């Protein structure tokens, strides 16, 4: 009888523990089930996107969203290949996230009109038909229009000519399959007249550096314009080294290229745009709709000069030009 009594006590104790543990487990599962999912569709590589994603996560943390605790993040990388973005977009949509941050939003826009999207777009959102107005987009997309109404190509060429007086013929790298290049390159037709330069379009569809170098040399140019396409962001170090070996002064669209050894860069700050995106995502997670969140412009555009590269190429950059720079890398 005593043994039966002990067994009953053990059974009751185990049952009581299970009763306590069940709601705890159920609550944990329920919390995991309702944890918001943020999708990030990056058009570049995981390596190139690392500092951008870090900037994004940092702002989310400051706003109370901690990955793995009250938010989940799923990331897909396009590796600079435009053709990858459509299947990656479908894959991202299938996850049914609460919001998507997209560096290449066109494929997403065609795939969903319901999931909120925070886009980093080179195109005028109104002209592209994804927003009724910048102030009130009216649909499921908001974000940052990173080219804005700034004539970045024109200003970039102006800066290149100021840095290298006497420059007359410049090659412009152009990937016809890339949406960013398709927006920027046509503006160069106005840019070359404004800057007094002859522009030679150099078409590139892959990042074979030897083939790229051969095309540049056959174009017989004195300088180079490399735009803001994610395509080039896959290998900024390789591209800038290849250009520097041929002692070609070049201007790039992102400061990451100047950091990697490029002579000049002029454009918006990418990590800051990801911080802007994080702030928009937080507002959407709090219940605001993209339709009511204005499209933003970059908070600043930066002119970066790599003086170390200039010296290695034998270039003397005028002091008057250095005074224009936001940062000089020495």
C-alpha positions in Angstrom: 0.0 0.0 0.0 2.8 2.3 0.9 4.4 1.7 -2.6 1.1 2.5 -4.3 0.8 5.7 -2.3 4.3 6.8 -3.4 3.6 6.1 -7.1 0.4 8.1 -6.9 2.4 11.0 -5.4 5.0 10.8 -8.2 2.3 10.7 -10.8 0.5 13.7 -9.4 3.8 15.6 -9.2 4.6 14.8 -12.8 1.1 15.7 -13.9 1.3 19.0 -12.1 4.7 19.8 -13.7 3.2 19.0 -17.1 0.2 21.3 -16.4 2.6 24.1 -15.5 4.9 23.5 -18.5 2.2 23.2 -21.1 1.0 26.8 -21.0 4.6 28.0 -20.9 5.4 25.9 -24.0 2.2 27.0 -25.7 3.0 30.7 -25.0 6.5 30.3 -26.4 5.1 28.7 -29.5 2.5 31.4 -29.8 5.1 34.2 -29.4 7.2 32.5 -32.1 4.2 32.3 -34.3 3.3 36.0 -34.1 6.9 37.3 -34.2 7.1 39.6 -37.2 9.1 38.5 -40.2 11.2 41.0 -42.1 12.4 40.0 -45.5 15.5 41.7 -47.0 16.1 41.2 -50.7 19.6 42.4 -51.4 20.8 42.7 -55.0 24.4 42.4 -54.0 26.5 39.7 -52.3 26.4 38.7 -48.6 29.9 40.1 -48.2 29.1 43.4 -49.7 25.8 43.7 -47.9 27.2 42.9 -44.4 27.8 46.5 -43.3 24.5 47.5 -44.7 22.6 44.8 -42.9 24.5 45.7 -39.7 23.4 49.3 -40.0 19.8 48.1 -40.5 19.9 45.8 -37.5 21.5 48.6 -35.3 18.6 51.0 -35.9 16.0 48.2 -35.4 17.6 47.4 -32.0 17.5 51.1 -31.0 13.8 51.1 -31.8 13.2 48.0 -29.7 13.2 45.2 -32.3 15.7 42.5 -31.5 16.3 39.7 -34.0 15.5 36.4 -32.5 13.5 37.9 -29.7 10.6 39.9 -31.0 11.4 39.9 -34.7 12.8 37.5 -37.3 14.9 38.5 -40.4 15.2 36.5 -43.6 17.8 37.6 -46.2 18.3 36.7 -49.9 21.2 37.9 -52.0 21.1 38.6 -55.7 24.9 38.5 -56.1 24.7 41.4 -58.6 22.9 39.3 -61.2 19.7 41.0 -62.4 18.3 37.7 -63.7 18.4 36.3 -60.1 16.0 38.9 -58.7 12.7 37.4 -60.2 13.1 33.9 -58.7 14.4 35.4 -55.4 11.4 37.7 -55.3 9.1 34.7 -55.7 11.0 32.9 -52.9 10.7 35.9 -50.6 6.9 36.3 -51.3 6.4 32.6 -50.5 7.7 33.3 -47.0 4.8 35.7 -46.5 6.8 38.3 -44.5 5.2 41.2 -42.7 7.4 43.7 -44.7 10.1 43.4 -47.3 13.2 45.7 -47.7 14.1 45.5 -51.4 17.1 46.9 -53.2 15.5 45.7 -56.5 11.8 46.2 -56.1 10.4 45.9 -59.6 10.1 42.1 -59.6 8.5 42.3 -56.1 6.0 44.9 -57.3 4.9 42.6 -60.0 4.6 39.7 -57.6 2.6 41.3 -54.8 0.4 44.3 -54.2 -0.4 43.4 -50.6 2.8 42.8 -48.7 4.4 46.1 -47.5 7.6 46.9 -49.3 10.3 49.4 -48.3 12.3 50.0 -51.6 15.6 51.4 -52.4 14.9 52.6 -55.9 16.8 54.5 -58.6 13.6 55.4 -60.4 11.2 58.2 -59.8 8.4 56.2 -58.0 5.7 58.3 -59.5 7.0 58.1 -63.1 7.6 54.4 -62.6 3.9 53.9 -61.6 4.5 52.6 -58.1 3.3 55.7 -56.2 0.5 58.2 -56.7 2.8 60.9 -55.2 6.0 61.0 -53.2 4.1 62.4 -50.2 1.3 59.7 -50.2 2.4 56.7 -52.3 -1.1 55.2 -52.0 -0.1 51.5 -52.5 2.0 48.9 -50.7 5.4 50.5 -51.5 7.4 53.3 -49.9 11.1 53.7 -49.3 14.0 55.8 -50.5 14.4 57.3 -54.0 18.2 57.3 -54.0 18.8 59.1 -57.3 16.2 61.7 -56.4 16.2 64.7 -58.7 20.0 65.0 -58.2 21.8 64.7 -61.5 24.4 62.4 -60.0 25.9 61.3 -63.3 26.3 65.0 -64.3 27.8 66.0 -61.0 30.1 63.0 -60.9 31.5 63.8 -64.4 31.8 67.5 -63.3 33.9 66.4 -60.3 36.0 64.1 -62.4 36.9 66.9 -64.8 37.6 69.3 -61.9 39.9 66.8 -60.3 41.7 66.0 -63.6 41.8 69.2 -65.7 42.2 68.6 -69.4 40.1 65.4 -69.4 38.3 65.1 -72.7 37.1 61.5 -73.3 35.5 59.4 -70.7 34.2 55.8 -70.8 30.9 55.0 -69.0 30.4 51.4 -67.8 27.0 50.2 -68.8 25.1 47.0 -68.1 21.9 47.1 -70.3 20.3 44.4 -68.1 20.5 46.4 -65.0 17.7 48.8 -63.9 20.0 51.3 -62.2 22.2 51.7 -65.3 19.1 52.0 -67.5 18.1 55.0 -65.4 21.5 56.7 -65.1 23.2 56.1 -68.4 20.7 58.0 -70.6 21.3 61.1 -68.4 24.9 61.0 -69.5 23.9 62.3 -72.9 23.1 65.6 -71.2 26.0 65.2 -68.9 28.7 65.1 -71.6 27.4 68.3 -73.1 27.3 70.1 -69.7 30.7 68.9 -68.7 32.3 69.3 -72.2 33.3 65.7 -72.4 33.0 63.0 -75.1 31.3 59.9 -73.6 32.0 56.4 -74.9 29.5 53.7 -73.6 31.3 50.5 -72.6 28.8 47.7 -72.4 29.6 45.0 -69.8 27.4 42.1 -68.8 29.8 40.0 -66.6 32.5 40.8 -64.1 35.4 39.1 -65.8 38.0 41.7 -65.0 40.3 40.8 -68.0 37.4 41.1 -70.5 36.3 44.3 -68.8 39.9 45.8 -69.0 40.1 44.8 -72.6 36.9 46.7 -73.4 38.0 49.7 -71.5 41.4 49.9 -73.3 39.8 49.4 -76.8 37.5 52.3 -76.0 40.6 54.5 -75.9 39.4 56.7 -73.0 41.2 59.0 -70.6 38.9 58.4 -67.6 36.0 56.2 -66.5 32.5 56.6 -65.0 31.2 53.6 -63.0 27.6 54.0 -61.9 25.5 52.7 -59.0 24.5 49.3 -60.3 24.5 46.4 -57.8 26.3 44.6 -60.6 29.6 46.5 -59.8 29.1 46.3 -56.1 29.9 42.5 -56.1 33.6 43.3 -56.6 34.6 46.9 -55.9 38.1 46.0 -54.9 38.8 44.1 -58.1 37.3 46.8 -60.3 39.2 49.7 -58.7 42.5 47.7 -58.7 42.0 46.9 -62.4 41.3 50.6 -63.2 44.2 51.9 -61.1 46.7 49.6 -62.8 45.8 51.3 -66.1 46.2 54.7 -64.4 42.7 55.7 -65.5 41.1 58.4 -63.2 37.6 57.2 -62.4 34.5 58.4 -60.5 32.2 55.8 -58.9 28.7 56.1 -57.6 29.3 54.7 -54.0 31.9 55.5 -51.4 32.6 51.8 -51.0 34.7 52.1 -54.2 36.8 55.0 -52.8 37.3 52.9 -49.7 38.5 50.1 -51.9 41.0 52.3 -53.8 38.9 54.2 -56.3 40.0 57.8 -57.1 36.6 59.5 -56.6 33.1 58.7 -55.6 30.0 60.8 -55.5 26.6 59.6 -54.3 24.4 58.9 -51.3 25.6 56.9 -48.3 24.4 53.3 -48.5 24.5 52.4 -44.8 22.5 55.5 -44.0 19.9 54.5 -46.5 19.5 51.2 -44.8 19.1 53.0 -41.5 16.3 55.0 -43.1 14.8 51.8 -44.3 14.9 50.4 -40.8 13.0 53.4 -39.4 10.3 52.9 -42.1 10.1 49.2 -41.3 9.6 50.0 -37.6 6.7 52.3 -38.4 5.1 49.7 -40.6 5.4 47.1 -37.8 3.7 49.5 -35.5 0.7 49.5 -37.9 1.3 52.4 -40.3 0.7 51.6 -44.0 3.2 52.3 -46.8 0.4 54.1 -48.6 0.7 56.9 -46.0 4.5 56.9 -45.5 6.2 59.4 -47.9 9.0 58.3 -50.1 12.3 59.7 -48.7 15.4 61.1 -50.4 19.0 60.3 -49.1 19.9 62.5 -46.2 23.2 63.4 -47.8 25.4 63.0 -50.9 29.1 62.6 -50.4 32.2 63.4 -52.5 35.1 61.2 -51.4 38.6 61.6 -52.7 41.2 58.9 -52.3 44.5 60.9 -52.3 46.6 57.8 -51.8 45.3 56.4 -55.1 45.9 59.8 -56.8 49.6 59.8 -55.7 50.1 56.2 -56.8 48.7 57.1 -60.3 50.9 60.2 -60.5 48.0 62.6 -60.4 48.1 66.0 -58.7 44.7 66.9 -57.4 44.1 70.7 -57.2 43.9 72.0 -53.7 40.7 73.9 -54.7 39.1 70.6 -55.5 40.1 68.9 -52.3 38.3 71.7 -50.4 35.1 70.5 -52.1 35.4 67.0 -50.7 33.4 65.6 -47.8 36.3 63.3 -47.0 39.9 62.8 -48.2 41.4 59.4 -47.8 45.1 59.6 -47.2 
